[in-house]
């Protein structure tokens, strides 16, 4: 799975300094280029894509 650059930066900022214990994919949401606001349709690169809905279990790392 690959995240868009902006999402990667936001994701890493949220998990910085934390120990990830578990990551689970709860669901996959399928989208098509016909979904959503038509003004954005010309910007789509593919006809269909999936968005993972995930759960991340984490804790603050013990620095001591």
Backbone torsions as a table, in degrees:
resi	resn	phi	psi	omega
1	UNK	NA	141.9	-178.7
2	UNK	-128.3	132.6	177.2
3	UNK	-97.5	149.0	173.8
4	UNK	-61.6	152.7	-174.7
5	UNK	-54.1	-45.4	180.0
6	UNK	-62.8	-38.0	178.2
7	UNK	-69.8	-36.9	178.2
8	UNK	-61.2	-44.2	-179.4
9	UNK	-62.6	-45.3	179.3
10	UNK	-64.1	-41.7	-179.8
11	UNK	-62.3	-49.7	-178.1
12	UNK	-64.7	-33.1	177.2
13	UNK	-65.3	-36.3	-179.2
14	UNK	-72.8	-31.6	-176.3
15	UNK	-99.4	-0.7	-179.6
16	UNK	-58.7	128.7	179.4
17	UNK	81.8	8.3	-179.2
18	UNK	-116.8	150.2	173.9
19	UNK	-96.3	121.6	178.5
20	UNK	-85.3	122.7	-179.6
21	UNK	-94.1	-34.3	-173.8
22	UNK	-159.9	142.6	174.3
23	UNK	-132.0	127.2	179.8
24	UNK	-126.9	138.4	172.7
25	UNK	-87.7	115.7	-178.5
26	UNK	-86.3	-33.0	-178.4
27	UNK	-164.7	162.0	172.7
28	UNK	-122.3	125.0	179.7
29	UNK	-101.4	120.6	179.2
30	UNK	-88.6	133.3	177.0
31	UNK	-125.9	155.0	175.7
32	UNK	-127.1	167.6	-179.4
33	UNK	-69.3	-6.4	176.9
34	UNK	-93.8	-8.2	179.1
35	UNK	-77.0	154.3	172.7
36	UNK	79.5	-165.3	-175.7
37	UNK	-71.7	125.3	-179.0
38	UNK	-58.0	-24.8	-178.8
39	UNK	-66.2	-16.4	178.7
40	UNK	-98.2	-6.9	-174.5
41	UNK	-59.2	-35.6	-178.7
42	UNK	-67.8	-19.9	-178.7
43	UNK	-85.6	-6.7	-178.7
44	UNK	-74.2	138.6	-179.7
45	UNK	-93.7	-30.0	-179.0
46	UNK	-123.3	162.7	-179.0
47	UNK	-82.9	-26.3	-175.7
48	UNK	-147.8	143.0	176.2
49	UNK	-151.1	166.6	179.4
50	UNK	-122.9	145.7	179.2
51	UNK	-117.8	121.1	179.0
52	UNK	-80.2	138.5	171.5
53	UNK	-103.9	114.2	-172.9
54	UNK	-119.2	157.7	172.6
55	UNK	-118.1	128.3	179.3
56	UNK	-117.8	123.8	175.1
57	UNK	-102.9	123.6	-176.5
58	UNK	-140.8	168.8	175.5
59	UNK	-148.5	157.2	178.0
60	UNK	-70.7	132.4	-180.0
61	UNK	-68.4	142.8	175.7
62	UNK	-81.4	111.8	-175.0
63	UNK	-81.1	-24.1	-175.3
64	UNK	-60.1	NA	NA
